[in-house]
Amino acid sequence: MLERRTNPMGRAATASVPRISLGGLRLAVLDVEQTADFMIDIVFPRRRVGRPLYLTSANGEVLARCSTEPMTDRLFRAADLINADGQPLVAVSRLKSSPPLPERVATTDLFHVVARKAVAARLTFYMFGADEAENAAAVANVRKTYPDLRIVGHCHGYLRGDALRAKVDEINALAPDYLWVALGVPYEQAFVEEFTPRLSNVGVIKTSGGLFNFLSGSRTRAPQWMQAIGLEWAWRIGLEPRRLFWRYLTTNPRALYLLFTDPAIGHRPDATRPT
């Protein structure tokens, strides 16, 4: 299980975030800007926790997998904060919950908001994941877009065994404020569980899914109108039909069932459990 060593300030910061239960997971009632502000506040002007804060995101596929895969469910429930990265979750919350989710918090959008704020605060990034070419291209584009952003290191996500453990220790020595981990579900969540005890010098770990593919330019976002009505999954199937068609065919119906049958329950900011 993920080690949970927080000081009182860190516990108070996570407990202050309002949440709702939707589709079986507790989701933060925050928009993109508020999530970015939370990520900045937790490390600036000084870090508030004795371990990295663990942030992840859930969409319909995640809800479906958590309901059928006990390990995936456990890994997500260990998170300090779960954002809703799926427009259908937002839409259903508006029908079932008060307060509803304010908007979809896509990691691809969140990254840029945090990057702009990190530049102003002189905070640091480490980008871990994807293959070597994708990782390098993503970092190059980010540096071009944000020339003053302090990226203290980056590495592809195909290390194993001793090489991976050595890289984790190297990341810890660099002590980035934000470690973006893009390995895909549930591998990035499993990475957090396994290596949190070795990353005590890191401020925040944000799991990132396919973020680096978008940052590198190898994948394009769906048109805004498709994002707004919750059809970005259809756009992605069009781009990668072999990889994604069966995945969405099996997870989307179950996610809709969970969203409409699981009661949406609001949680006061003073909830004792961080997620």
PASE-750603 format. One record per residue: residue number from 1; x, y, z of N, C-alpha, C in turn. Coordinates in Angstrom, 1 decimal, padded with zeros to 4 digits, always signed. Example, Ala and Ser with C-alpha at 12.3 -4.5 7.8 and 13.67 -1.06 7.14 Angstrom:
// residues 2
     i      n_u      n_v      n_w     ca_u     ca_v     ca_w      c_u      c_v      c_w
     1   +013.2   -005.7   +007.8   +012.3   -004.5   +007.8   +013.2   -003.3   +007.8
     2   +012.8   -002.2   +007.1   +013.7   -001.1   +007.1   +012.9   +000.0   +007.9
// end
This chain:
// residues 275
     i      n_u      n_v      n_w     ca_u     ca_v     ca_w      c_u      c_v      c_w
     1   +000.8   -001.2   +000.0   +000.0   +000.0   +000.0   +000.9   +001.3   +000.0
     2   +000.3   +002.3   -000.6   +001.0   +003.6   -000.6   +001.3   +004.1   +000.8
     3   +002.5   +004.5   +001.1   +002.9   +005.0   +002.4   +002.2   +006.4   +002.5
     4   +001.7   +006.6   +003.7   +001.0   +007.9   +003.9   +001.6   +008.6   +005.1
     5   +002.6   +009.4   +004.9   +003.2   +010.1   +006.0   +003.0   +011.6   +005.7
     6   +002.0   +012.2   +006.3   +001.7   +013.6   +006.0   +001.9   +014.3   +007.3
     7   +002.3   +015.6   +007.2   +002.3   +016.5   +008.3   +000.9   +017.2   +008.4
     8   +000.6   +017.8   +009.5   -000.7   +018.4   +009.6   -001.1   +019.4   +008.5
     9   -000.1   +020.2   +008.0   -000.4   +021.2   +007.0   -000.8   +020.4   +005.7
    10   -000.1   +019.3   +005.3   -000.5   +018.6   +004.1   -001.8   +018.0   +004.3
    11   -002.1   +017.4   +005.4   -003.4   +016.8   +005.7   -004.5   +017.8   +005.6
    12   -004.3   +019.0   +006.1   -005.3   +020.0   +006.0   -005.5   +020.5   +004.6
    13   -004.5   +020.6   +003.8   -004.6   +021.1   +002.5   -005.4   +020.1   +001.6
    14   -005.2   +018.8   +001.7   -006.0   +017.9   +001.0   -007.4   +017.7   +001.5
    15   -007.6   +017.8   +002.8   -008.9   +017.7   +003.4   -009.8   +018.9   +003.1
    16   -009.2   +020.0   +002.7   -010.0   +021.2   +002.5   -010.7   +021.2   +001.1
    17   -010.3   +020.2   +000.3   -010.9   +020.2   -001.1   -012.2   +019.5   -001.1
    18   -013.3   +020.1   -001.6   -014.6   +019.4   -001.6   -014.6   +018.3   -002.6
    19   -015.3   +017.2   -002.4   -015.4   +016.1   -003.2   -016.8   +015.5   -003.3
    20   -017.0   +014.8   -004.4   -018.3   +014.0   -004.6   -017.9   +012.6   -004.9
    21   -018.7   +011.7   -004.5   -018.6   +010.3   -005.0   -019.4   +010.1   -006.2
    22   -018.8   +009.6   -007.3   -019.5   +009.5   -008.6   -018.9   +008.2   -009.3
    23   -019.8   +007.3   -009.6   -019.3   +006.1   -010.3   -018.4   +005.2   -009.5
    24   -018.4   +005.4   -008.2   -017.6   +004.6   -007.3   -016.3   +005.2   -006.8
    25   -015.9   +006.4   -007.3   -014.7   +007.1   -006.8   -015.0   +008.5   -006.3
    26   -014.2   +009.0   -005.4   -014.4   +010.3   -004.9   -013.6   +011.3   -005.7
    27   -014.2   +012.2   -006.3   -013.6   +013.1   -007.3   -013.6   +014.6   -006.7
    28   -012.5   +015.3   -007.0   -012.4   +016.6   -006.5   -013.3   +017.6   -007.3
    29   -014.0   +018.4   -006.5   -014.9   +019.4   -007.1   -014.0   +020.7   -007.4
    30   -013.2   +020.6   -008.4   -012.3   +021.7   -008.7   -012.2   +021.8   -010.3
    31   -012.1   +023.0   -010.7   -011.8   +023.2   -012.2   -010.3   +023.2   -012.4
    32   -010.0   +023.4   -013.7   -008.5   +023.4   -014.1   -007.7   +024.4   -013.3
    33   -008.2   +025.6   -013.3   -007.5   +026.7   -012.6   -007.3   +026.4   -011.1
    34   -008.4   +025.9   -010.5   -008.3   +025.6   -009.0   -007.4   +024.5   -008.8
    35   -007.4   +023.5   -009.6   -006.5   +022.3   -009.5   -005.0   +022.8   -009.6
    36   -004.7   +023.6   -010.6   -003.4   +024.2   -010.7   -003.0   +025.0   -009.5
    37   -003.9   +025.8   -009.0   -003.6   +026.6   -007.8   -003.3   +025.7   -006.6
    38   -004.1   +024.6   -006.5   -003.8   +023.7   -005.4   -002.4   +023.1   -005.5
    39   -002.0   +022.7   -006.7   -000.7   +022.1   -006.9   +000.4   +023.1   -006.6
    40   +000.2   +024.4   -006.9   +001.2   +025.4   -006.6   +001.2   +025.6   -005.1
    41   +000.1   +025.8   -004.5   +000.0   +026.1   -003.1   +000.7   +025.0   -002.2
    42   +000.6   +023.8   -002.7   +001.1   +022.7   -001.8   +002.6   +022.7   -001.8
    43   +003.3   +023.4   -002.7   +004.8   +023.4   -002.7   +005.4   +024.8   -002.6
    44   +004.6   +025.8   -002.7   +005.1   +027.2   -002.7   +004.3   +028.0   -001.7
    45   +005.0   +028.8   -000.9   +006.5   +029.0   -000.8   +007.3   +027.9   -000.2
    46   +006.6   +026.9   +000.5   +007.3   +025.8   +001.0   +006.4   +024.6   +000.9
    47   +007.0   +023.4   +000.8   +006.3   +022.2   +000.7   +005.6   +021.8   +002.0
    48   +004.4   +021.3   +001.9   +003.6   +021.0   +003.1   +003.5   +019.6   +003.5
    49   +004.1   +018.7   +002.8   +004.0   +017.2   +003.1   +005.4   +016.6   +003.2
    50   +005.5   +015.5   +003.9   +006.7   +014.8   +004.1   +006.9   +013.7   +003.0
    51   +006.1   +013.6   +002.1   +006.1   +012.7   +001.0   +005.5   +013.4   -000.2
    52   +005.7   +012.9   -001.5   +005.1   +013.5   -002.6   +003.6   +013.4   -002.5
    53   +002.9   +014.5   -002.8   +001.4   +014.4   -003.0   +001.1   +013.7   -004.2
    54   +000.1   +012.8   -004.2   -000.2   +011.9   -005.3   -001.5   +012.4   -005.9
    55   -001.5   +012.9   -007.2   -002.7   +013.3   -007.9   -002.8   +012.4   -009.1
    56   -004.1   +012.0   -009.4   -004.4   +011.2   -010.6   -005.7   +011.7   -011.2
    57   -006.1   +011.0   -012.2   -007.3   +011.5   -012.9   -008.2   +010.2   -013.3
    58   -009.5   +010.4   -013.4   -010.4   +009.3   -013.7   -011.3   +009.7   -014.8
    59   -011.5   +008.8   -015.7   -012.5   +009.0   -016.8   -013.4   +007.7   -016.8
    60   -014.2   +007.6   -017.8   -015.1   +006.4   -017.8   -014.4   +005.1   -017.8
    61   -013.3   +005.0   -018.6   -012.6   +003.7   -018.6   -012.0   +003.4   -017.2
    62   -011.6   +004.4   -016.4   -011.0   +004.2   -015.1   -012.2   +003.7   -014.2
    63   -013.3   +004.3   -014.2   -014.5   +003.9   -013.4   -014.8   +002.4   -013.7
    64   -014.8   +002.1   -015.0   -015.1   +000.7   -015.3   -014.1   -000.3   -014.8
    65   -012.8   +000.1   -015.0   -011.7   -000.8   -014.5   -011.7   -000.9   -013.0
    66   -011.9   +000.2   -012.3   -011.9   +000.1   -010.9   -013.0   -000.8   -010.3
    67   -014.1   -000.9   -011.1   -015.2   -001.7   -010.6   -015.0   -003.2   -010.9
    68   -014.0   -003.6   -011.7   -013.8   -005.0   -012.0   -012.3   -005.4   -011.7
    69   -011.4   -004.5   -011.4   -010.0   -004.8   -011.2   -009.7   -004.3   -009.8
    70   -009.6   -005.2   -008.8   -009.4   -004.8   -007.4   -008.0   -004.0   -007.2
    71   -007.0   -004.4   -008.0   -005.7   -003.7   -007.8   -005.8   -002.3   -008.3
    72   -006.5   -002.1   -009.5   -006.6   -000.8   -010.0   -007.5   +000.1   -009.1
    73   -008.5   -000.5   -008.5   -009.3   +000.3   -007.6   -008.5   +000.7   -006.4
    74   -007.7   -000.2   -005.9   -006.9   +000.1   -004.7   -005.9   +001.3   -005.0
    75   -005.3   +001.2   -006.2   -004.3   +002.2   -006.6   -004.9   +003.6   -006.7
    76   -006.1   +003.6   -007.2   -006.8   +004.9   -007.4   -007.3   +005.5   -006.0
    77   -007.7   +004.6   -005.2   -008.2   +005.0   -003.9   -007.1   +005.5   -002.9
    78   -005.8   +005.2   -003.3   -004.7   +005.7   -002.5   -004.3   +007.1   -002.9
    79   -004.9   +007.7   -003.9   -004.6   +009.0   -004.4   -005.0   +010.1   -003.3
    80   -004.2   +011.2   -003.3   -004.6   +012.3   -002.4   -005.7   +013.1   -003.1
    81   -005.7   +013.1   -004.4   -006.7   +013.9   -005.2   -007.0   +013.2   -006.5
    82   -008.3   +013.0   -006.9   -008.6   +012.5   -008.2   -009.5   +013.5   -008.9
    83   -009.0   +013.9   -010.1   -009.7   +014.8   -010.9   -010.6   +014.1   -011.9
    84   -011.6   +014.7   -012.4   -012.5   +014.1   -013.4   -012.0   +014.5   -014.8
    85   -011.4   +013.6   -015.5   -010.9   +013.8   -016.8   -011.8   +013.1   -017.8
    86   -013.0   +013.5   -017.8   -014.0   +012.9   -018.7   -015.3   +013.8   -018.7
    87   -015.7   +014.3   -019.8   -016.9   +015.2   -019.9   -018.2   +014.4   -019.5
    88   -018.4   +013.1   -019.8   -019.6   +012.5   -019.3   -019.7   +012.5   -017.7
    89   -018.6   +012.4   -017.0   -018.6   +012.5   -015.6   -019.1   +013.9   -015.1
    90   -018.7   +014.9   -015.8   -019.2   +016.3   -015.5   -020.7   +016.4   -015.8
    91   -021.1   +015.9   -016.9   -022.5   +016.0   -017.3   -023.4   +015.3   -016.3
    92   -023.0   +014.0   -015.9   -023.9   +013.3   -015.0   -023.9   +013.9   -013.6
    93   -022.7   +014.5   -013.2   -022.7   +015.2   -011.9   -023.7   +016.3   -011.8
    94   -023.9   +017.0   -013.0   -024.9   +018.1   -013.0   -026.3   +017.6   -012.8
    95   -026.6   +016.4   -013.1   -027.9   +015.8   -012.9   -028.1   +015.3   -011.5
    96   -027.0   +014.8   -010.9   -027.1   +014.0   -009.7   -026.5   +014.6   -008.4
    97   -025.7   +015.7   -008.6   -024.9   +016.1   -007.4   -025.0   +017.6   -007.2
    98   -025.0   +017.9   -005.9   -024.9   +019.3   -005.5   -023.8   +019.4   -004.4
    99   -022.6   +020.0   -004.7   -022.3   +020.7   -006.0   -021.9   +019.7   -007.1
   100   -022.1   +020.1   -008.4   -021.6   +019.3   -009.4   -020.1   +019.5   -009.7
   101   -019.5   +018.7   -010.5   -018.1   +019.0   -011.0   -018.2   +020.2   -011.9
   102   -017.3   +021.2   -011.7   -017.4   +022.4   -012.4   -017.0   +022.3   -013.9
   103   -016.0   +021.4   -014.2   -015.6   +021.2   -015.6   -014.7   +020.0   -015.6
   104   -014.4   +019.5   -016.8   -013.5   +018.5   -017.0   -012.1   +019.0   -016.8
   105   -011.3   +018.2   -016.0   -009.9   +018.6   -015.8   -009.0   +017.7   -016.5
   106   -008.8   +018.0   -017.8   -007.9   +017.2   -018.7   -006.4   +017.5   -018.3
   107   -005.6   +016.4   -018.1   -004.2   +016.6   -017.8   -003.5   +017.4   -018.8
   108   -003.9   +017.3   -020.1   -003.3   +018.0   -021.2   -003.5   +019.5   -021.0
   109   -004.7   +019.9   -020.5   -004.9   +021.3   -020.2   -004.2   +021.8   -018.9
   110   -004.3   +020.9   -017.9   -003.8   +021.2   -016.6   -002.3   +021.5   -016.7
   111   -001.6   +020.7   -017.5   -000.1   +020.8   -017.6   +000.3   +022.2   -017.9
   112   -000.4   +022.8   -018.9   +000.0   +024.2   -019.4   -000.3   +025.2   -018.3
   113   -001.4   +025.1   -017.6   -001.7   +026.0   -016.5   -000.7   +026.0   -015.4
   114   -000.4   +024.7   -015.0   +000.7   +024.6   -014.0   +002.0   +025.1   -014.5
   115   +002.3   +024.8   -015.7   +003.6   +025.3   -016.3   +003.7   +026.8   -016.2
   116   +002.7   +027.5   -016.6   +002.7   +029.0   -016.5   +002.9   +029.5   -015.1
   117   +002.2   +028.9   -014.2   +002.3   +029.3   -012.8   +003.7   +028.9   -012.2
   118   +004.2   +027.7   -012.6   +005.5   +027.3   -012.1   +006.6   +028.2   -012.6
   119   +006.5   +028.8   -013.8   +007.5   +029.7   -014.3   +007.5   +030.9   -013.4
   120   +006.3   +031.5   -013.0   +006.3   +032.6   -012.2   +006.8   +032.4   -010.8
   121   +006.6   +031.1   -010.3   +007.1   +030.8   -008.9   +008.5   +030.1   -008.9
   122   +009.1   +030.0   -010.1   +010.4   +029.3   -010.2   +010.4   +027.9   -009.6
   123   +009.3   +027.2   -010.0   +009.2   +025.8   -009.5   +009.7   +024.8   -010.6
   124   +010.0   +023.6   -010.3   +010.7   +022.7   -011.2   +009.9   +021.5   -011.6
   125   +010.1   +021.0   -012.9   +009.5   +019.8   -013.4   +010.5   +018.7   -013.7
   126   +010.0   +017.5   -013.6   +010.7   +016.3   -014.1   +009.6   +015.6   -014.9
   127   +010.0   +015.1   -016.2   +009.0   +014.5   -017.1   +009.5   +013.1   -017.3
   128   +008.7   +012.1   -016.8   +009.1   +010.7   -016.9   +008.0   +009.9   -017.6
   129   +008.3   +009.2   -018.6   +007.4   +008.3   -019.3   +007.4   +008.4   -020.8
   130   +006.6   +007.6   -021.4   +006.5   +007.4   -022.9   +007.8   +006.8   -023.4
   131   +008.0   +006.6   -024.7   +009.2   +006.1   -025.2   +010.3   +007.2   -025.4
   132   +011.5   +006.8   -025.7   +012.6   +007.8   -025.7   +012.3   +008.9   -026.7
   133   +011.8   +008.6   -027.9   +011.6   +009.7   -028.9   +010.4   +010.6   -028.5
   134   +009.3   +010.0   -028.0   +008.2   +010.8   -027.6   +008.6   +011.7   -026.4
   135   +009.3   +011.1   -025.4   +009.7   +011.9   -024.3   +010.6   +013.1   -024.7
   136   +011.6   +012.8   -025.5   +012.5   +013.9   -026.0   +011.7   +015.0   -026.7
   137   +010.8   +014.6   -027.6   +010.0   +015.6   -028.4   +009.1   +016.4   -027.5
   138   +008.5   +015.7   -026.5   +007.6   +016.4   -025.6   +008.4   +017.5   -024.8
   139   +009.6   +017.1   -024.3   +010.4   +018.0   -023.5   +010.8   +019.2   -024.4
   140   +011.2   +018.9   -025.6   +011.7   +019.9   -026.5   +010.6   +021.0   -026.8
   141   +009.4   +020.5   -027.0   +008.3   +021.4   -027.3   +007.9   +022.2   -026.1
   142   +008.0   +021.6   -024.9   +007.7   +022.3   -023.7   +008.7   +023.4   -023.4
   143   +010.0   +023.1   -023.7   +011.0   +024.1   -023.5   +010.9   +025.2   -024.5
   144   +010.4   +024.9   -025.7   +010.2   +026.0   -026.7   +009.0   +026.9   -026.3
   145   +008.0   +026.2   -025.7   +006.8   +027.0   -025.3   +007.0   +027.8   -024.1
   146   +007.8   +027.2   -023.1   +008.0   +027.9   -021.8   +009.5   +027.9   -021.6
   147   +010.2   +028.8   -022.3   +011.7   +028.8   -022.2   +012.2   +029.1   -020.8
   148   +011.4   +029.7   -019.9   +011.9   +030.0   -018.5   +011.4   +028.9   -017.5
   149   +010.8   +027.8   -018.0   +010.4   +026.7   -017.1   +011.6   +025.9   -016.8
   150   +011.7   +025.6   -015.5   +012.9   +024.8   -015.1   +012.6   +023.3   -015.1
   151   +013.0   +022.7   -016.2   +012.9   +021.2   -016.3   +014.2   +020.6   -015.9
   152   +014.2   +020.0   -014.7   +015.5   +019.5   -014.1   +015.9   +018.2   -014.7
   153   +015.0   +017.5   -015.4   +015.4   +016.2   -016.0   +014.2   +015.6   -016.7
   154   +014.5   +014.6   -017.4   +013.5   +013.8   -018.1   +014.0   +012.4   -018.5
   155   +013.1   +011.5   -018.7   +013.5   +010.1   -019.0   +012.3   +009.4   -019.6
   156   +012.6   +008.5   -020.5   +011.5   +007.6   -021.0   +011.1   +006.6   -019.9
   157   +010.0   +005.9   -020.2   +009.4   +005.1   -019.2   +009.6   +003.6   -019.3
   158   +010.7   +003.2   -020.1   +010.9   +001.8   -020.4   +012.0   +001.2   -019.6
   159   +012.3   +001.7   -018.4   +013.4   +001.2   -017.6   +012.7   +000.1   -016.7
   160   +013.5   -000.9   -016.3   +013.1   -001.9   -015.4   +014.2   -002.3   -014.4
   161   +013.8   -002.9   -013.3   +014.7   -003.5   -012.3   +015.7   -002.4   -011.7
   162   +016.9   -002.8   -011.7   +017.9   -001.9   -011.1   +018.1   -000.6   -011.8
   163   +017.9   -000.6   -013.1   +018.0   +000.7   -013.9   +016.9   +001.6   -013.5
   164   +015.7   +001.1   -013.3   +014.5   +001.9   -012.9   +014.7   +002.5   -011.4
   165   +015.2   +001.6   -010.5   +015.4   +002.0   -009.2   +016.5   +003.1   -009.1
   166   +017.5   +003.0   -009.9   +018.6   +004.0   -010.0   +018.1   +005.3   -010.5
   167   +017.2   +005.2   -011.5   +016.6   +006.5   -012.1   +015.7   +007.1   -011.1
   168   +014.9   +006.4   -010.3   +014.1   +006.9   -009.3   +014.9   +007.7   -008.2
   169   +016.0   +007.0   -007.8   +016.9   +007.7   -006.9   +017.5   +009.0   -007.5
   170   +017.8   +009.0   -008.8   +018.3   +010.2   -009.4   +017.3   +011.3   -009.4
   171   +016.0   +010.9   -009.7   +014.9   +011.9   -009.7   +014.8   +012.5   -008.3
   172   +014.9   +011.6   -007.3   +014.8   +012.1   -005.9   +015.9   +013.1   -005.5
   173   +017.1   +012.8   -006.0   +018.2   +013.7   -005.8   +018.0   +015.0   -006.4
   174   +017.4   +015.1   -007.6   +017.1   +016.3   -008.3   +016.0   +017.1   -007.6
   175   +015.2   +016.4   -006.8   +014.1   +017.1   -006.0   +013.2   +018.0   -006.8
   176   +012.6   +017.5   -007.9   +011.6   +018.4   -008.6   +010.4   +018.7   -007.8
   177   +009.8   +019.8   -008.0   +008.6   +020.2   -007.4   +007.4   +019.3   -007.9
   178   +007.5   +019.0   -009.3   +006.5   +018.2   -009.9   +007.1   +017.1   -010.8
   179   +006.7   +015.9   -010.5   +007.1   +014.8   -011.3   +005.9   +014.3   -012.1
   180   +005.9   +014.5   -013.4   +004.9   +014.1   -014.3   +005.2   +012.7   -014.8
   181   +004.3   +011.7   -014.5   +004.6   +010.3   -014.8   +003.5   +009.8   -015.8
   182   +004.0   +009.5   -017.0   +003.1   +009.1   -018.1   +003.4   +007.7   -018.6
   183   +002.8   +006.8   -017.9   +003.0   +005.3   -018.2   +001.7   +004.6   -018.6
   184   +000.6   +005.3   -018.4   -000.7   +004.7   -018.7   -001.2   +004.0   -017.5
   185   -002.6   +003.8   -017.5   -003.3   +003.1   -016.3   -003.1   +001.6   -016.5
   186   -002.8   +000.9   -015.4   -002.6   +001.3   -014.1   -001.1   +001.4   -013.7
   187   -000.2   +001.4   -014.8   +001.2   +001.3   -014.5   +001.7   +002.5   -013.8
   188   +001.2   +003.7   -014.2   +001.7   +004.9   -013.5   +001.2   +005.0   -012.1
   189   +000.0   +004.5   -011.8   -000.4   +004.4   -010.4   +000.4   +003.4   -009.6
   190   +000.7   +002.3   -010.2   +001.6   +001.3   -009.6   +003.0   +001.9   -009.3
   191   +003.5   +002.7   -010.2   +004.8   +003.3   -010.0   +004.7   +004.2   -008.8
   192   +003.6   +005.0   -008.6   +003.5   +005.8   -007.4   +003.5   +005.0   -006.2
   193   +002.8   +003.9   -006.1   +002.7   +003.1   -004.9   +004.1   +002.5   -004.6
   194   +004.8   +002.0   -005.6   +006.1   +001.3   -005.4   +007.2   +002.3   -005.0
   195   +007.2   +003.5   -005.6   +008.4   +004.3   -005.4   +008.2   +005.6   -004.6
   196   +007.0   +005.8   -004.1   +006.8   +006.9   -003.1   +007.8   +006.9   -002.0
   197   +008.1   +005.8   -001.4   +009.1   +005.8   -000.3   +010.5   +006.3   -000.7
   198   +010.8   +006.2   -002.0   +012.1   +006.6   -002.5   +012.1   +008.0   -003.1
   199   +010.9   +008.7   -003.0   +010.8   +010.0   -003.6   +010.4   +011.1   -002.6
   200   +011.0   +011.0   -001.5   +010.7   +012.0   -000.4   +011.0   +013.4   -000.7
   201   +011.9   +013.6   -001.7   +012.3   +015.0   -002.0   +011.4   +015.6   -003.1
   202   +010.5   +014.8   -003.6   +009.6   +015.3   -004.7   +008.3   +016.0   -004.1
   203   +007.9   +017.0   -004.7   +006.7   +017.7   -004.1   +005.4   +017.1   -004.5
   204   +005.1   +016.9   -005.8   +003.9   +016.4   -006.3   +004.2   +015.4   -007.4
   205   +003.5   +014.2   -007.4   +003.5   +013.3   -008.5   +002.1   +013.4   -009.2
   206   +002.1   +013.7   -010.5   +000.9   +013.8   -011.2   +000.9   +012.7   -012.3
   207   +000.1   +011.7   -012.2   +000.0   +010.7   -013.3   -000.6   +011.4   -014.5
   208   -000.1   +011.0   -015.7   -000.3   +011.8   -016.9   -000.8   +011.1   -018.1
   209   -001.0   +009.8   -018.1   -001.6   +009.1   -019.2   -000.8   +009.3   -020.5
   210   -001.6   +009.8   -021.5   -001.0   +010.1   -022.8   -000.5   +011.5   -023.0
   211   -000.3   +012.2   -021.9   +000.1   +013.6   -022.0   +001.2   +013.9   -022.9
   212   +002.3   +013.1   -022.8   +003.5   +013.4   -023.6   +003.3   +013.2   -025.1
   213   +002.3   +012.3   -025.5   +002.0   +012.2   -026.9   +001.4   +013.5   -027.5
   214   +000.6   +014.2   -026.6   +000.1   +015.5   -027.1   +001.1   +016.6   -027.0
   215   +002.0   +016.6   -026.0   +003.0   +017.6   -025.9   +004.0   +017.4   -027.1
   216   +004.3   +016.2   -027.5   +005.2   +015.9   -028.6   +004.7   +016.3   -029.9
   217   +003.3   +016.3   -030.0   +002.7   +016.6   -031.3   +002.3   +015.4   -032.1
   218   +002.6   +014.2   -031.6   +002.3   +012.9   -032.3   +000.8   +012.6   -032.3
   219   +000.1   +013.2   -031.3   -001.3   +013.0   -031.2   -002.0   +014.4   -031.2
   220   -003.2   +014.5   -031.7   -003.9   +015.8   -031.7   -005.1   +015.7   -030.9
   221   -005.5   +016.7   -030.2   -006.7   +016.8   -029.4   -007.9   +016.8   -030.3
   222   -009.1   +016.3   -029.8   -010.3   +016.4   -030.6   -010.7   +017.8   -030.7
   223   -011.5   +018.1   -031.7   -012.1   +019.5   -031.8   -012.8   +019.8   -030.5
   224   -012.9   +021.1   -030.2   -013.5   +021.6   -029.0   -014.9   +021.1   -028.8
   225   -015.7   +021.1   -029.9   -017.1   +020.7   -029.8   -017.2   +019.3   -029.4
   226   -016.3   +018.4   -029.9   -016.4   +017.0   -029.5   -016.0   +016.8   -028.0
   227   -015.0   +017.6   -027.6   -014.6   +017.6   -026.1   -015.8   +018.0   -025.3
   228   -016.5   +019.1   -025.7   -017.6   +019.7   -024.9   -018.8   +018.7   -024.7
   229   -019.0   +017.8   -025.7   -020.2   +016.9   -025.6   -019.7   +015.5   -025.2
   230   -018.5   +015.4   -024.8   -018.0   +014.1   -024.3   -017.7   +013.0   -025.3
   231   -017.3   +013.5   -026.5   -017.0   +012.5   -027.6   -015.5   +012.5   -028.0
   232   -014.6   +012.9   -027.1   -013.2   +012.8   -027.4   -012.8   +011.4   -027.5
   233   -013.4   +010.5   -026.8   -013.1   +009.1   -027.0   -013.3   +008.6   -028.4
   234   -014.3   +009.1   -029.1   -014.6   +008.7   -030.5   -013.5   +009.2   -031.4
   235   -013.0   +010.4   -031.1   -011.9   +011.0   -031.9   -010.6   +010.1   -031.7
   236   -010.4   +009.7   -030.5   -009.2   +008.9   -030.2   -009.3   +007.5   -030.9
   237   -010.5   +006.9   -030.9   -010.7   +005.7   -031.6   -010.4   +005.8   -033.1
   238   -010.8   +007.0   -033.7   -010.4   +007.3   -035.1   -009.0   +007.3   -035.3
   239   -008.2   +007.8   -034.3   -006.7   +007.9   -034.5   -006.1   +006.6   -034.2
   240   -006.6   +005.8   -033.3   -006.0   +004.5   -032.9   -007.0   +003.4   -032.8
   241   -007.6   +003.0   -033.9   -008.8   +002.1   -033.8   -008.3   +000.7   -033.3
   242   -007.2   +000.2   -033.7   -006.8   -001.2   -033.3   -006.6   -001.2   -031.8
   243   -006.0   -000.2   -031.2   -005.7   -000.2   -029.8   -006.9   +000.2   -028.9
   244   -007.8   +001.0   -029.4   -008.8   +001.6   -028.5   -010.2   +001.1   -028.8
   245   -010.5   +000.6   -029.9   -011.9   +000.2   -030.2   -012.5   -000.7   -029.2
   246   -011.8   -001.8   -029.0   -012.3   -002.9   -028.0   -012.3   -002.3   -026.6
   247   -011.3   -001.5   -026.3   -011.2   -001.0   -024.9   -012.5   -000.1   -024.6
   248   -012.8   +000.8   -025.5   -014.0   +001.6   -025.2   -015.3   +000.9   -025.4
   249   -015.3   -000.1   -026.3   -016.5   -000.9   -026.5   -016.9   -001.6   -025.2
   250   -015.9   -002.1   -024.4   -016.1   -002.8   -023.2   -016.2   -002.0   -022.0
   251   -015.6   -000.8   -022.0   -015.6   +000.0   -020.8   -016.7   +001.1   -020.8
   252   -017.0   +001.7   -021.9   -018.0   +002.8   -021.9   -019.4   +002.4   -021.4
   253   -020.0   +001.2   -021.8   -021.3   +000.9   -021.3   -021.2   +000.7   -019.8
   254   -020.2   +000.0   -019.3   -020.1   -000.2   -017.8   -020.0   +001.1   -017.1
   255   -019.2   +002.1   -017.6   -019.0   +003.4   -017.0   -020.3   +004.1   -016.9
   256   -021.1   +004.1   -018.0   -022.4   +004.7   -018.0   -023.3   +004.1   -016.9
   257   -023.3   +002.8   -016.9   -024.1   +002.1   -015.8   -023.7   +002.5   -014.4
   258   -022.4   +002.6   -014.2   -021.9   +003.0   -012.9   -022.3   +004.5   -012.6
   259   -022.2   +005.3   -013.6   -022.5   +006.7   -013.3   -024.0   +007.0   -013.0
   260   -024.9   +006.2   -013.6   -026.3   +006.4   -013.4   -026.9   +005.6   -012.3
   261   -026.2   +004.6   -011.8   -026.7   +003.8   -010.7   -026.0   +004.0   -009.4
   262   -024.8   +004.5   -009.4   -024.1   +004.8   -008.1   -024.6   +006.1   -007.6
   263   -025.0   +006.2   -006.4   -025.5   +007.5   -005.9   -024.4   +008.5   -005.8
   264   -024.6   +009.7   -006.3   -023.6   +010.8   -006.2   -023.7   +011.4   -004.8
   265   -022.7   +011.4   -004.0   -022.7   +011.8   -002.6   -021.6   +012.9   -002.5
   266   -022.1   +014.1   -001.9   -021.2   +015.1   -001.7   -020.4   +014.9   -000.4
   267   -019.2   +015.4   -000.3   -018.4   +015.3   +000.9   -017.9   +016.7   +001.3
   268   -018.1   +017.0   +002.6   -017.7   +018.3   +003.1   -016.2   +018.4   +003.1
   269   -015.7   +019.6   +003.0   -014.2   +019.8   +002.9   -013.5   +019.3   +004.2
   270   -014.2   +019.1   +005.3   -013.5   +018.6   +006.5   -013.5   +017.1   +006.6
   271   -013.8   +016.4   +005.4   -013.7   +015.0   +005.5   -012.3   +014.5   +006.0
   272   -012.3   +013.4   +006.8   -011.1   +013.0   +007.4   -010.2   +012.3   +006.4
   273   -010.7   +011.6   +005.5   -009.9   +010.8   +004.6   -009.6   +011.6   +003.3
   274   -008.3   +011.8   +002.9   -008.0   +012.7   +001.9   -008.6   +012.4   +000.5
   275   -009.0   +011.2   +000.2   -009.7   +011.0   -001.0   -010.9   +010.2   -000.8
// end
